[in-house]
Amino acid sequence: MELQAVLEPPSEQTALVPAPPKVWTIEDSENLYRIEGWGDPYFSINAAGHVTVAPQGDHGGSLDLYELVEGLRKRNIGLPLLVRFSDILADRINRLNAAFARGIARYNYPNHYRGVYPVKCNQHRHIVESLVRYGKPYYFGLEAGSKPELMIALAMLEPTDSPEAEHNQSLLICNGYKDREYIETALLARRLGHRPIIVLEQVSEVILAIEISQNLGIKPILGVRAKLSTQGVGRWGVSTGDRAKFGLTIPEMLRVTNQLKDAEMLDCLQLLHFHIGSQISSISVIKEAMTEASQIYVQLQKLGAGMQYLDVGGGLGVDYDGSKTNFYASKNYNIQNYVNDVISAVQEACDAAQIPCPTLISESGRAIASHQSVLIFDVLATNQINPQLPKVEEKEHLIVRNLRETWETISVDNYQEAYHDAVQFKEEAISLFNFGYLTLKERAGAEQLYWACCQKILDICRQQDYVPDDLEDLELNLSSIYYVNMSVFQSAPDSWAIDQLFPIMPIHRLDQEPTQRGILADITCDSDGKIDRFIDLKDVKSVLELHPLVEIQHPDQPPTAEPYYLGMFLMGAYQEIMGNLHNLFGDINVVHIQMTPKGYQIEHLVKGDTIAEVLSYVQYDPEDLLENVRCYTETALEEERMTLEEAQLLLENYERSLLQYTYLKG
C-alpha cells in the first residue's frame, strides 16, 4: 500500500508548482553591465539601484550619480550633460606615480620617473589646470604636439626659479611638426625657467634647431623620436614601423647624430622618444618595444650623445569592456605590470652596457583622462516591435495560413527550420503583394505573423547555450530603438568614426530587470547617428539591455514618460575636442564636480552652446535672421495669410529659441 501511494500521481492539492521567477538584484546588473571590470575603483551600484561614483577611489566617499543629475537639473542644467570629476584626475596621477615609485624601489632603479600629460588628449582649460595642479608634487609636466598646444603648455606650467635643478622641474616635451617660430619659442622658454625638450621627428628639423640655437645663444635639450620595428596592435598599430607618420629610421637617426656632432652639439641630444600606438591591449607588445628602444638608447649613448631621458610615449591602455584580455577594447595587464616591464627592460640594457640609467618619461594621456568624464543623456522615446497575432479571418489567404501554422508549431526541436520557413513565407507575401495578389490587410497580417514567429524563436534561442549562425541577427532585428537626447558626432565621435567601444548603462533602476533589448539612435538626421555595438565579455554585442519607459498619467493631458537616464563612461580622452557640429548640435553642458567633507560642490560650470552661438559658427548673424523672419511676417499680415497673434507667437518662439540649448528639453 505504501508503494502504491508513492507511485500514484499527486493530487491537485499536492501537485508541484513552478518555482517563482528569480528576483533581479543589483548583483545581476553588476554582472550584466560589467561595471566592476571597467569601473573599479570609481563606479559601482548602490542598494537603491543607482550608479555611484567614488572620485577618490578607495580613499574617499561616493556620490549617487542619479541624485547628482537630478540636483543639476533642478539648477536648470539640462541634458545631455558631461560630468567631470576632477578628483578622479588626481587619483589617476597618484596611481601612476605610485606605480613607478614601487617599480623603482623593487628594481632599485637608480633614477627618477617624470610623467607628462599629452595636451592633445583633452585640451580644455579646466582639465589642463587641474592636471598641472595635481601633478605639481610629482613634477608632472606637459607634452605639446602642435604650436597651439605649446602656447597652452608655456602658460599653464609654472617655471622654476632654478633652471639647472633638473630633478625638481616639470618637463615640457615638444613633439609634432615644427617651424622656426615653434623652435624659437620652445628655446626661449628656457630663459623663463622651463625645461623644454625639442623632439626631432623629421631630419630637416635638426638643421633648423642648430641654426636657431646658435642665433639665440641658447643651448637646447634635444630628443629624437624613433620608428621602432616593433608593431603595435589594435586600431593604432600602424603608429610604428617604416611607414609610420612620425619619427626617424635608424639611418636617419645616425644622420642626425652626425649633424649634431659636426655642430659640436651632440651633448644636446639627451632624449630618446618612441610611440607604439594608443590603447595597447597586449603587454607582450610593450615588452618587445621596450627591448628594442632600450638598445637604441644604449647605442646613442655609445655614439657620444648626452643621453639622460627615455620617453616611452603613450599606449598605456584603458579597459573599456572590463574583460582584462588583449581584445582591442581591453588590456591584459595593469598599471604595475606596465611599469615593471618598462623599468626592468631599461635597467637590464643599461646595466649590460654599463651606462647610467635614464630618467623615465611616459605620456599616458588616455589612462589619466578617460575615467574622469561621464556623459549623461535621457531617452526621449522608443520604437519597438510588438509582435501580435492578427485575428483569424474566415477566409485567410494561403500564405497567411502557412505563417500561422508555422507559428503554432514552433518548438525547441524545429525552431531553426521554422525560422527559414517563416522567412520564405514572408518573402512570398511581399512578392504576391507587389503583383497585386495580396491586399494591404493581408500583407499586414503576414508581417505580423512573421514577427510573431521571430519573437517565439528568439525566446527559444535565449535559452540555448549555442545559437546557430543564421539566427544570430534575430536579437538585433527584434530590438527596440531608444531615441536619446545627444549627438554621437558631437559627444562620442570615436564611437562613430573608429568603432570605439564605451561602457553604456542606465544610471538608475538597476534593482529591476532590464527586459528590453535595444540600440541607441541620436537626434541627428543621419543614419550613422546610432550606437549598435556594446561591450560584452566574449566580444561585442549588438544590443543593450534596457528598461521599458514608464508612463506618467496626467489629468486632462497626454501621458509623459518618466525620465530614464543613461550614462556613457570613460569619456575623458579625445571625445570632446574631436566632436563636430553635425546638424548644428553644439557643445553640451559641462560640470566639474569636486568632493567636499559635506558632499560635493560644482567647481566649474561650462554652459553648452545656444542656437545663436552655433549659427554664428557657420557665419549667420542671429539678429539678421530674426529681422528677416519679422519682415516675412509683415508681408504675411499684409496679405492676410496670418493673424497678428500668430505672427507674435512665431516671432516670440523664434527669438526665444535662438537663446536656448541646441538639444531637446526632456
ZAMARGU-4260 file (C-alpha; in steps of 0.2 Angstrom, whole numbers, plus 5000, padded with zeros to 4 digits):
<rodrens>
0) 5000/5000/5000 | 5014/5012/5004 | 5022/5008/4987 | 5006/5011/4978 | 5004/5028/4987
5) 5021/5033/4981 | 5018/5029/4963 | 5001/5037/4962 | 5001/5054/4953 | 5000/5069/4965
10) 4983/5076/4969 | 4978/5093/4964 | 4982/5099/4981 | 4999/5092/4981 | 5004/5095/4963
15) 5021/5103/4961 | 5020/5121/4957 | 5033/5130/4946 | 5047/5139/4955 | 5044/5158/4957
20) 5054/5169/4945 | 5071/5174/4950 | 5071/5191/4958 | 5083/5203/4950 | 5096/5210/4961
25) 5109/5224/4959 | 5122/5210/4958 | 5114/5204/4942 | 5115/5222/4935 | 5134/5222/4940
30) 5137/5206/4930 | 5126/5212/4915 | 5135/5229/4913 | 5152/5223/4919 | 5154/5238/4930
35) 5166/5230/4941 | 5178/5226/4927 | 5179/5243/4919 | 5173/5254/4933 | 5184/5249/4948
40) 5188/5258/4959 | 5177/5273/4954 | 5160/5266/4949 | 5148/5254/4957 | 5129/5251/4961
45) 5121/5255/4977 | 5106/5247/4986 | 5094/5259/4978 | 5099/5253/4961 | 5109/5269/4956
50) 5126/5270/4949 | 5138/5278/4962 | 5154/5287/4959 | 5169/5287/4971 | 5180/5300/4963
55) 5194/5297/4976 | 5194/5279/4973 | 5197/5268/4988 | 5201/5284/4999 | 5185/5294/4999
60) 5167/5295/4999 | 5155/5292/4985 | 5141/5301/4976 | 5124/5294/4969 | 5125/5298/4951
65) 5106/5298/4948 | 5104/5310/4963 | 5118/5321/4956 | 5110/5323/4939 | 5093/5326/4947
70) 5101/5340/4958 | 5109/5348/4942 | 5093/5348/4933 | 5085/5357/4947 | 5098/5370/4944
75) 5092/5372/4926 | 5107/5362/4919 | 5099/5352/4905 | 5104/5336/4897 | 5114/5330/4888
80) 5127/5334/4901 | 5146/5330/4903 | 5151/5327/4922 | 5169/5329/4925 | 5176/5323/4942
85) 5192/5332/4945 | 5196/5321/4960 | 5197/5306/4948 | 5211/5315/4938 | 5221/5317/4955
90) 5219/5299/4959 | 5224/5294/4941 | 5240/5304/4943 | 5243/5297/4961 | 5241/5279/4955
95) 5253/5281/4940 | 5267/5289/4950 | 5264/5277/4965 | 5266/5263/4952 | 5283/5270/4946
100) 5288/5273/4964 | 5285/5255/4968 | 5294/5249/4952 | 5309/5259/4956 | 5310/5253/4973
105) 5308/5235/4968 | 5321/5235/4955 | 5332/5248/4964 | 5332/5258/4949 | 5345/5272/4951
110) 5335/5286/4943 | 5318/5295/4943 | 5301/5295/4934 | 5294/5311/4927 | 5277/5309/4919
115) 5270/5321/4906 | 5252/5324/4901 | 5249/5325/4882 | 5238/5340/4879 | 5231/5333/4863
120) 5221/5320/4874 | 5210/5334/4881 | 5215/5352/4879 | 5201/5360/4889 | 5207/5373/4901
125) 5200/5366/4917 | 5207/5349/4913 | 5224/5355/4910 | 5224/5367/4925 | 5218/5353/4936
130) 5232/5341/4930 | 5245/5354/4932 | 5239/5357/4950 | 5238/5339/4955 | 5254/5334/4946
135) 5265/5348/4954 | 5270/5337/4969 | 5277/5324/4956 | 5284/5337/4944 | 5272/5331/4932
140) 5274/5340/4915 | 5265/5343/4899 | 5268/5337/4881 | 5264/5348/4866 | 5261/5341/4849
145) 5257/5357/4840 | 5261/5376/4841 | 5244/5380/4849 | 5247/5366/4862 | 5264/5373/4865
150) 5256/5390/4869 | 5245/5381/4882 | 5259/5372/4890 | 5270/5388/4892 | 5256/5397/4900
155) 5250/5383/4911 | 5266/5376/4918 | 5274/5386/4932 | 5293/5389/4928 | 5306/5385/4942
160) 5317/5398/4949 | 5332/5386/4947 | 5333/5381/4929 | 5348/5369/4932 | 5339/5359/4946
165) 5333/5346/4933 | 5326/5334/4945 | 5315/5347/4953 | 5307/5353/4936 | 5292/5348/4927
170) 5297/5343/4909 | 5289/5351/4893 | 5290/5339/4879 | 5289/5347/4862 | 5283/5335/4849
175) 5274/5336/4832 | 5279/5346/4816 | 5289/5362/4820 | 5293/5378/4811 | 5306/5391/4815
180) 5293/5400/4827 | 5289/5384/4836 | 5308/5380/4839 | 5312/5398/4844 | 5298/5399/4856
185) 5302/5382/4864 | 5321/5388/4866 | 5316/5405/4873 | 5306/5396/4886 | 5322/5390/4894
190) 5325/5408/4899 | 5308/5408/4909 | 5314/5393/4919 | 5305/5380/4909 | 5314/5363/4904
195) 5308/5361/4886 | 5314/5346/4876 | 5313/5348/4857 | 5310/5331/4850 | 5316/5329/4832
200) 5304/5320/4821 | 5310/5325/4804 | 5328/5326/4798 | 5325/5344/4792 | 5322/5349/4810
205) 5339/5346/4816 | 5347/5359/4804 | 5334/5372/4810 | 5337/5368/4828 | 5355/5370/4826
210) 5354/5387/4817 | 5341/5394/4829 | 5351/5388/4844 | 5367/5397/4838 | 5357/5413/4833
215) 5349/5414/4851 | 5364/5408/4860 | 5353/5396/4870 | 5359/5378/4871 | 5344/5366/4868
220) 5339/5350/4875 | 5335/5339/4860 | 5327/5322/4858 | 5324/5310/4843 | 5309/5300/4840
225) 5312/5283/4834 | 5302/5272/4822 | 5303/5256/4830 | 5301/5240/4820 | 5290/5233/4834
230) 5272/5233/4828 | 5258/5239/4839 | 5241/5231/4840 | 5223/5237/4838 | 5217/5252/4829
235) 5233/5262/4831 | 5245/5248/4827 | 5252/5257/4812 | 5259/5270/4823 | 5276/5261/4822
240) 5286/5253/4808 | 5294/5260/4792 | 5278/5268/4786 | 5274/5277/4802 | 5269/5295/4801
245) 5282/5302/4814 | 5299/5298/4819 | 5316/5293/4812 | 5323/5277/4805 | 5339/5271/4811
250) 5349/5278/4796 | 5340/5295/4798 | 5345/5294/4817 | 5363/5292/4813 | 5362/5307/4801
255) 5355/5317/4815 | 5369/5312/4827 | 5382/5316/4814 | 5375/5333/4810 | 5374/5337/4829
260) 5392/5331/4831 | 5398/5342/4816 | 5390/5357/4825 | 5398/5352/4842 | 5381/5349/4849
265) 5380/5330/4851 | 5379/5333/4870 | 5362/5342/4867 | 5355/5325/4861 | 5348/5319/4878
270) 5331/5310/4875 | 5325/5295/4865 | 5306/5295/4862 | 5295/5282/4854 | 5277/5278/4852
275) 5269/5262/4848 | 5251/5267/4847 | 5237/5272/4858 | 5227/5259/4868 | 5240/5245/4868
280) 5230/5230/4873 | 5244/5217/4875 | 5258/5218/4887 | 5269/5207/4876 | 5270/5222/4863
285) 5275/5233/4877 | 5289/5221/4882 | 5295/5219/4864 | 5295/5238/4861 | 5305/5242/4877
290) 5318/5229/4872 | 5321/5237/4856 | 5320/5255/4862 | 5332/5251/4876 | 5345/5245/4864
295) 5343/5261/4854 | 5346/5271/4869 | 5362/5262/4874 | 5369/5264/4856 | 5365/5283/4856
300) 5374/5284/4872 | 5389/5275/4865 | 5390/5286/4850 | 5393/5301/4862 | 5376/5308/4864
305) 5372/5316/4881 | 5358/5304/4884 | 5348/5307/4900 | 5330/5303/4896 | 5320/5289/4889
310) 5302/5293/4884 | 5291/5278/4882 | 5277/5288/4874 | 5258/5284/4876 | 5249/5267/4874
315) 5245/5263/4892 | 5228/5256/4889 | 5211/5258/4897 | 5200/5243/4900 | 5184/5249/4891
320) 5175/5232/4892 | 5181/5225/4908 | 5187/5209/4901 | 5205/5211/4906 | 5210/5202/4889
325) 5220/5208/4874 | 5204/5212/4865 | 5206/5229/4857 | 5194/5237/4869 | 5203/5230/4884
330) 5220/5226/4891 | 5228/5211/4898 | 5239/5220/4911 | 5238/5233/4925 | 5247/5249/4928
335) 5260/5240/4939 | 5263/5226/4926 | 5266/5240/4913 | 5278/5250/4924 | 5288/5234/4930
340) 5291/5229/4912 | 5297/5247/4907 | 5309/5248/4921 | 5316/5231/4920 | 5319/5232/4901
345) 5328/5248/4903 | 5339/5243/4918 | 5344/5227/4910 | 5350/5235/4894 | 5359/5249/4904
350) 5367/5238/4916 | 5373/5226/4902 | 5381/5241/4893 | 5387/5248/4910 | 5380/5265/4907
355) 5369/5276/4918 | 5350/5273/4918 | 5340/5287/4911 | 5326/5297/4919 | 5310/5288/4913
360) 5296/5298/4905 | 5278/5292/4899 | 5264/5301/4890 | 5250/5292/4897 | 5235/5303/4892
365) 5221/5291/4889 | 5225/5281/4906 | 5225/5298/4915 | 5210/5307/4907 | 5197/5294/4902
370) 5189/5289/4919 | 5185/5307/4924 | 5171/5311/4912 | 5154/5303/4911 | 5141/5308/4898
375) 5123/5308/4904 | 5108/5309/4892 | 5090/5305/4893 | 5079/5294/4882 | 5066/5303/4873
380) 5056/5289/4865 | 5056/5271/4860 | 5051/5262/4844 | 5049/5243/4847 | 5042/5229/4838
385) 5027/5221/4847 | 5023/5205/4838 | 5004/5202/4839 | 4994/5189/4831 | 4981/5195/4819
390) 4963/5190/4821 | 4959/5174/4812 | 4949/5178/4796 | 4936/5167/4789 | 4944/5165/4773
395) 4963/5168/4775 | 4975/5168/4761 | 4986/5153/4760 | 5002/5162/4763 | 4994/5169/4779
400) 4988/5152/4784 | 5005/5145/4781 | 5013/5158/4793 | 5000/5155/4806 | 5003/5136/4806
405) 5022/5139/4807 | 5020/5150/4822 | 5009/5137/4831 | 5021/5123/4828 | 5037/5131/4833
410) 5046/5121/4846 | 5064/5118/4853 | 5065/5104/4841 | 5062/5113/4825 | 5065/5132/4828
415) 5079/5134/4816 | 5069/5126/4802 | 5054/5136/4807 | 5063/5152/4805 | 5068/5148/4787
420) 5050/5143/4783 | 5044/5160/4791 | 5057/5170/4780 | 5052/5161/4764 | 5033/5164/4768
425) 5036/5182/4771 | 5046/5185/4755 | 5032/5176/4745 | 5020/5188/4754 | 5029/5203/4748
430) 5031/5196/4730 | 5012/5192/4729 | 5008/5210/4736 | 5019/5218/4723 | 5010/5208/4709
435) 4993/5213/4716 | 4988/5196/4723 | 4988/5201/4741 | 4979/5215/4749 | 4986/5228/4761
440) 4977/5220/4775 | 4983/5203/4771 | 5001/5209/4769 | 5000/5217/4786 | 4993/5200/4793
445) 5008/5191/4785 | 5021/5203/4793 | 5013/5202/4810 | 5014/5183/4810 | 5032/5184/4803
450) 5037/5194/4818 | 5027/5184/4830 | 5037/5168/4823 | 5053/5178/4825 | 5049/5183/4843
455) 5044/5165/4848 | 5060/5158/4840 | 5071/5171/4849 | 5063/5167/4866 | 5069/5149/4862
460) 5087/5155/4857 | 5089/5164/4873 | 5088/5148/4882 | 5101/5139/4872 | 5119/5138/4875
465) 5123/5139/4857 | 5114/5149/4844 | 5115/5144/4826 | 5124/5157/4815 | 5109/5160/4804
470) 5099/5166/4819 | 5112/5177/4827 | 5104/5193/4819 | 5087/5189/4827 | 5091/5199/4843
475) 5096/5214/4833 | 5081/5213/4821 | 5069/5212/4835 | 5077/5225/4846 | 5069/5242/4851
480) 5076/5259/4845 | 5079/5270/4860 | 5080/5288/4854 | 5092/5298/4865 | 5095/5316/4868
485) 5113/5318/4861 | 5123/5318/4846 | 5135/5304/4843 | 5145/5316/4831 | 5147/5329/4845
490) 5149/5319/4861 | 5156/5302/4856 | 5164/5304/4839 | 5176/5289/4841 | 5160/5278/4843
495) 5155/5283/4825 | 5172/5285/4817 | 5183/5271/4823 | 5170/5259/4831 | 5177/5263/4849
500) 5168/5254/4862 | 5162/5264/4878 | 5153/5257/4893 | 5135/5262/4892 | 5122/5258/4905
505) 5107/5265/4914 | 5112/5275/4930 | 5096/5270/4939 | 5083/5256/4940 | 5097/5244/4942
510) 5087/5234/4955 | 5075/5230/4941 | 5077/5218/4927 | 5080/5226/4910 | 5068/5217/4899
515) 5071/5226/4883 | 5085/5224/4870 | 5089/5240/4861 | 5100/5251/4851 | 5103/5269/4853
520) 5098/5282/4840 | 5103/5300/4842 | 5093/5315/4837 | 5103/5320/4822 | 5095/5316/4805
525) 5110/5305/4800 | 5108/5286/4798 | 5126/5284/4806 | 5119/5293/4821 | 5117/5277/4831
530) 5126/5266/4843 | 5123/5247/4840 | 5139/5240/4847 | 5141/5237/4865 | 5154/5229/4877
535) 5152/5211/4881 | 5163/5198/4890 | 5166/5187/4874 | 5166/5200/4861 | 5154/5214/4856
540) 5135/5213/4857 | 5123/5221/4845 | 5110/5226/4858 | 5110/5234/4875 | 5099/5228/4889
545) 5087/5242/4894 | 5071/5245/4904 | 5055/5249/4897 | 5049/5268/4898 | 5037/5271/4912
550) 5022/5282/4908 | 5016/5295/4920 | 4997/5299/4918 | 4991/5317/4919 | 4974/5323/4921
555) 4967/5331/4905 | 4984/5329/4897 | 4993/5316/4887 | 5004/5304/4897 | 5023/5308/4898
560) 5037/5296/4900 | 5046/5296/4917 | 5064/5301/4915 | 5076/5287/4910 | 5095/5292/4911
565) 5109/5283/4903 | 5127/5285/4906 | 5142/5283/4894 | 5158/5281/4904 | 5177/5283/4902
570) 5174/5298/4890 | 5188/5309/4896 | 5200/5306/4882 | 5199/5314/4864 | 5180/5314/4863
575) 5176/5332/4867 | 5189/5340/4856 | 5185/5329/4841 | 5166/5332/4841 | 5158/5341/4827
580) 5143/5351/4823 | 5133/5339/4813 | 5115/5346/4812 | 5122/5360/4822 | 5120/5352/4838
585) 5134/5361/4848 | 5144/5359/4864 | 5135/5351/4878 | 5134/5357/4896 | 5149/5353/4907
590) 5150/5352/4926 | 5166/5349/4936 | 5162/5341/4952 | 5174/5341/4967 | 5171/5331/4983
595) 5170/5341/5000 | 5169/5335/5018 | 5150/5338/5017 | 5147/5330/5000 | 5152/5339/4984
600) 5152/5356/4975 | 5151/5362/4957 | 5169/5368/4954 | 5165/5374/4937 | 5150/5375/4925
605) 5153/5377/4907 | 5137/5381/4898 | 5133/5372/4882 | 5131/5381/4865 | 5115/5391/4862
610) 5107/5390/4844 | 5113/5408/4841 | 5131/5403/4846 | 5131/5388/4834 | 5123/5398/4820
615) 5137/5411/4822 | 5150/5397/4820 | 5143/5395/4802 | 5143/5413/4798 | 5125/5418/4802
620) 5120/5433/4811 | 5106/5429/4823 | 5099/5447/4823 | 5099/5447/4804 | 5089/5430/4804
625) 5077/5437/4816 | 5074/5453/4806 | 5071/5443/4790 | 5058/5432/4799 | 5050/5448/4805
630) 5049/5455/4788 | 5041/5439/4781 | 5028/5440/4795 | 5024/5458/4790 | 5021/5453/4772
635) 5010/5438/4778 | 5000/5450/4789 | 4998/5462/4774 | 4992/5448/4763 | 4980/5441/4777
640) 4989/5424/4777 | 4992/5426/4796 | 4984/5434/4811 | 4993/5447/4822 | 4993/5434/4836
645) 5000/5421/4825 | 5014/5432/4820 | 5018/5437/4838 | 5019/5419/4843 | 5030/5414/4829
650) 5042/5429/4832 | 5042/5425/4851 | 5046/5407/4848 | 5060/5411/4836 | 5068/5424/4847
655) 5067/5413/4862 | 5074/5398/4853 | 5089/5407/4847 | 5094/5409/4866 | 5091/5391/4870
660) 5101/5375/4871 | 5103/5366/4854 | 5097/5350/4862 | 5079/5345/4866 | 5070/5348/4883
665) 5067/5331/4892
</rodrens>
